[in-house]
Amino acid sequence: MATRRSRKLLMMVVLLEFTNGVWTLPAPGTVSMDSVNMRHVLRWTQPRASCNSTVLYSVQYQGEFELLIKNGSWINAPECQRIPLTSCDLTFDLGSDSDYSLRVRAQCGSKMSAWAKFPFNRNNITPPVPELRVTAAGDVLLVSVRKFPLTAVTMVTIWRTDEEQQTKDYSMPADQEVLQVAALQEGAVYCVKAKVVLNLDVQSGFTDSHCVSITGPGAPAWKQPTAVTVTVVVMLGLLIGLFWSLVHCRPDSCQKYFQKEPLPSFLIGTVTVWIAIPQQREELSAVTVSRPLLRGGAT
């Protein structure tokens, strides 16, 4: 009996020494999560221990599926294995609304620290109010919001100012940059507001209302002043060019453009005109006149 106790005691001492030899590096401290604009970044502080080389860190996470279905297995964060940084972006790794366990450990050469754990659930994070931009192009309303991670959806509400009770809701996935609402009434004023939704229980507040006037289904509003400006510039350029040409035109050059061309020979001939001179006796005298035939003759 005493021999068995001695063996157990010796084994415990060996295991204790082995454990102390393995975990000679302290675990990272002050583990926290920064959730800003729907981005989840795990942060920690460097362990207080001397290390002759760069301290490297590895991060793992475990969701309910890994805990219950996969027998408590852990998943390596792909972008956060043996990194020298004290932060890890887990936005796209924490894609569900379940409870997560996160852990990070340090490594200095062959020395490994114990895991420092941190619980997390994104449902406890309130998403920020989106940044909204609203413009009108003809009879089309263009709504754009700041990009969020792929797990977020932006709900956009639109209404006419004279029909505030009749609103229409539109859903914008995170990968959609612009929402276009066409065939709106010309001359009417439409207002827009939006919010970010993770699920029915987690959503941001609404933005302030942004209102714009619809110009009509013709050319976009920006094209009208642009066309007028281009026309004025072109006409002004033509007038300046014409004035410069007249001022700086040499006489011999200008004469080419303004010289008088002679009449063709077949238009010039001799015409006999009879003129009646009243006397006691009516006599006719013949007068020969040479002039262009274009002017005709008179009797």
C-alpha positions in Angstrom: 0.0 0.0 0.0 2.8 2.4 0.9 4.5 1.6 -2.4 1.4 2.6 -4.4 1.2 5.8 -2.5 4.8 6.5 -3.2 4.3 5.9 -6.8 1.3 8.2 -7.0 3.2 10.9 -5.2 6.2 10.5 -7.5 3.9 10.7 -10.6 2.2 13.9 -9.3 5.6 15.5 -8.8 6.7 14.5 -12.3 3.5 15.9 -13.8 3.8 19.1 -11.8 7.4 19.6 -13.0 6.4 18.8 -16.6 3.6 21.3 -16.4 5.8 24.0 -14.9 8.3 23.3 -17.7 5.7 23.6 -20.5 3.8 26.7 -19.2 6.9 28.8 -18.3 5.5 31.8 -20.3 2.7 33.8 -18.7 -0.6 34.0 -20.6 -1.6 37.2 -22.4 -3.4 39.6 -20.2 -6.4 42.0 -20.4 -8.2 40.2 -23.2 -11.0 42.4 -24.6 -13.2 42.8 -27.7 -13.5 46.0 -29.7 -16.7 46.1 -31.7 -16.8 49.3 -33.8 -18.9 49.7 -36.9 -19.8 46.0 -36.9 -16.1 44.9 -36.8 -15.1 42.6 -34.0 -11.4 42.8 -33.1 -10.0 40.8 -30.2 -7.2 42.5 -28.2 -4.8 41.5 -25.5 -1.7 42.7 -23.7 1.8 41.2 -23.9 2.7 38.8 -21.1 5.1 40.2 -18.5 8.0 38.0 -19.2 11.4 38.4 -20.8 11.8 36.8 -24.2 14.9 36.8 -26.4 12.9 36.6 -29.6 9.6 38.0 -30.8 6.5 36.9 -28.9 4.0 35.3 -31.2 0.3 34.8 -30.6 -2.3 32.3 -31.8 -6.1 32.7 -31.5 -8.9 30.0 -31.5 -12.6 30.2 -31.2 -15.4 27.8 -30.4 -19.1 28.2 -31.1 -22.1 26.3 -30.0 -21.8 23.9 -33.0 -18.2 23.0 -32.1 -19.1 22.7 -28.4 -22.2 20.5 -28.7 -21.8 18.7 -32.1 -18.0 18.4 -32.5 -17.2 17.4 -29.0 -15.8 20.7 -27.8 -13.3 21.2 -30.6 -11.7 24.5 -31.3 -11.1 26.3 -34.6 -7.9 28.2 -35.5 -8.5 31.7 -36.6 -6.9 31.5 -40.1 -5.4 35.0 -40.1 -4.3 34.9 -36.4 -1.8 32.1 -36.1 1.7 32.9 -34.8 1.3 36.6 -35.4 3.4 39.3 -33.6 0.4 41.6 -33.2 -1.7 41.9 -30.0 -5.0 42.1 -31.9 -7.0 39.8 -34.2 -9.9 40.7 -36.5 -12.6 38.0 -36.0 -15.4 39.8 -37.9 -15.9 37.1 -40.5 -15.2 34.2 -38.2 -18.0 35.1 -35.7 -20.8 34.9 -38.3 -23.7 33.6 -36.2 -25.6 34.9 -33.2 -24.6 32.1 -30.9 -22.3 32.3 -27.8 -18.6 32.0 -28.6 -15.6 31.2 -26.5 -12.4 32.9 -27.6 -8.9 32.2 -26.5 -5.4 33.4 -27.2 -2.0 32.2 -26.1 1.6 33.4 -26.4 4.7 31.6 -27.7 8.4 32.6 -27.2 10.7 30.2 -29.0 9.8 26.8 -27.6 8.0 28.2 -24.6 4.2 28.2 -24.7 1.8 30.1 -22.4 -1.6 28.9 -21.1 -4.7 30.0 -23.0 -6.4 33.2 -22.0 -10.1 32.9 -22.6 -12.8 35.5 -23.4 -16.6 34.9 -23.9 -18.4 36.8 -26.7 -21.9 37.2 -28.2 -22.4 39.8 -30.9 -26.1 40.1 -29.9 -24.8 42.1 -26.9 -23.3 44.7 -29.3 -25.6 47.5 -30.6 -24.7 48.2 -34.3 -24.0 51.9 -35.2 -26.4 54.1 -37.1 -25.4 53.9 -40.8 -24.1 56.9 -42.8 -26.7 57.7 -45.4 -26.3 59.6 -48.8 -29.4 60.4 -50.9 -29.5 61.9 -54.4 -32.0 62.2 -57.3 -31.3 61.6 -61.0 -34.3 62.4 -63.1 -37.2 60.3 -61.6 -34.8 57.9 -59.9 -33.8 58.0 -56.2 -30.3 56.9 -55.4 -29.5 55.7 -51.8 -26.1 54.7 -50.7 -24.8 53.7 -47.2 -21.4 53.0 -45.7 -20.3 49.4 -46.2 -20.8 47.0 -43.3 -19.6 43.4 -42.8 -21.5 40.7 -44.8 -23.5 39.7 -41.7 -25.4 43.0 -41.6 -28.4 44.2 -43.6 -29.5 47.8 -44.1 -33.3 48.5 -44.0 -34.2 51.6 -46.0 -37.6 53.4 -45.6 -38.9 55.8 -48.2 -42.0 58.0 -48.3 -43.5 61.1 -49.9 -43.7 64.2 -47.8 -47.4 64.5 -48.6 -48.1 60.8 -47.8 -46.0 60.2 -44.6 -48.2 57.3 -43.6 -47.6 55.4 -46.8 -44.0 54.2 -46.4 -42.1 51.6 -48.4 -39.3 49.5 -47.0 -36.3 48.1 -49.0 -33.6 45.7 -47.9 -29.9 46.3 -48.8 -27.5 43.4 -48.3 -24.0 44.4 -47.2 -22.6 43.8 -50.7 -25.0 46.2 -52.4 -23.5 49.6 -52.8 -26.5 51.7 -54.1 -30.3 51.3 -53.9 -32.2 52.6 -56.9 -35.9 53.5 -56.7 -37.3 54.5 -60.1 -40.6 55.8 -61.5 -41.2 58.4 -58.8 -43.6 61.3 -59.2 -42.1 64.4 -60.9 -42.1 67.5 -58.6 -42.7 65.5 -55.4 -40.4 65.5 -52.4 -39.3 62.1 -51.1 -37.6 61.4 -47.7 -35.4 58.5 -46.8 -34.1 57.0 -43.5 -32.2 53.8 -42.7 -31.1 51.4 -40.0 -28.7 48.4 -39.7 -30.3 45.1 -38.7 -28.5 42.0 -37.5 -31.6 40.1 -36.4 -35.0 40.9 -35.0 -33.5 41.7 -31.6 -30.3 43.5 -32.6 -30.6 46.6 -34.8 -29.4 50.2 -34.7 -31.5 53.3 -34.5 -32.8 55.2 -37.6 -30.7 57.8 -39.3 -32.1 61.4 -39.7 -34.5 61.9 -42.6 -32.9 62.9 -45.9 -35.3 64.6 -48.3 -34.8 65.4 -52.0 -37.0 66.7 -54.8 -37.7 64.7 -58.0 -36.9 66.7 -61.2 -38.6 64.4 -63.7 -38.1 61.4 -66.0 -36.0 63.3 -68.6 -32.3 63.7 -68.6 -30.6 63.7 -65.2 -30.6 67.0 -63.5 -26.8 67.3 -63.7 -26.9 67.1 -67.5 -29.0 70.3 -68.0 -26.6 72.8 -66.6 -23.7 70.9 -68.1 -25.2 71.1 -71.6 -25.9 74.9 -71.2 -22.3 75.5 -70.0 -20.8 73.5 -72.9 -23.0 75.4 -75.5 -22.0 78.8 -74.1 -18.3 77.9 -74.1 -18.5 76.6 -77.7 -20.3 79.7 -79.0 -18.0 82.0 -77.1 -15.0 80.3 -78.7 -16.5 80.6 -82.2 -17.1 84.3 -81.7 -13.6 84.9 -80.4 -12.1 83.0 -83.3 -14.2 84.9 -85.9 -13.3 88.3 -84.3 -9.6 87.4 -84.2 -9.7 86.3 -87.9 -11.2 89.6 -89.0 -8.7 91.7 -87.0 -5.6 89.8 -88.0 -6.6 89.0 -91.6 -4.1 90.4 -94.2 -5.6 92.3 -97.2 -4.5 89.9 -99.8 -5.9 87.0 -97.8 -9.2 88.6 -97.0 -9.7 89.6 -100.6 -9.9 85.9 -101.5 -13.0 85.6 -99.4 -14.7 89.0 -100.2 -13.6 89.7 -103.9 -16.3 90.4 -106.5 -16.5 87.8 -109.3 -17.1 89.1 -112.9 -20.2 88.2 -114.8 -19.9 85.4 -117.4 -19.5 86.6 -121.0 -22.8 85.0 -122.1 -24.7 87.2 -119.8 -23.3 90.4 -121.4 -24.5 91.4 -125.0 -25.8 94.2 -127.2 -29.5 95.1 -126.9 -31.4 97.4 -129.2 -33.9 99.6 -127.4 -36.6 101.6 -129.2 -37.5 104.9 -127.6 -40.6 106.8 -128.7 -40.1 110.6 -129.1 -43.4 112.5 -129.4 -43.2 115.1 -132.3 -45.6 116.4 -134.9 -45.1 113.2 -136.6 -44.5 110.1 -134.6 -41.1 108.7 -135.4 -39.1 106.0 -133.9 -35.4 106.3 -133.2 -33.2 103.4 -132.6 -30.6 103.6 -129.8 -28.1 100.9 -129.3 -27.2 100.2 -125.6 -24.6 97.8 -124.4 -25.4 96.5 -120.9 -25.9 93.2 -119.1 -28.8 91.1 -120.3 -29.8 90.4 -116.7 -31.3 93.8 -116.4 -33.6 93.4 -119.4 -34.9 96.1 -121.7 -37.6 98.8 -121.7 -39.7 100.1 -124.5 
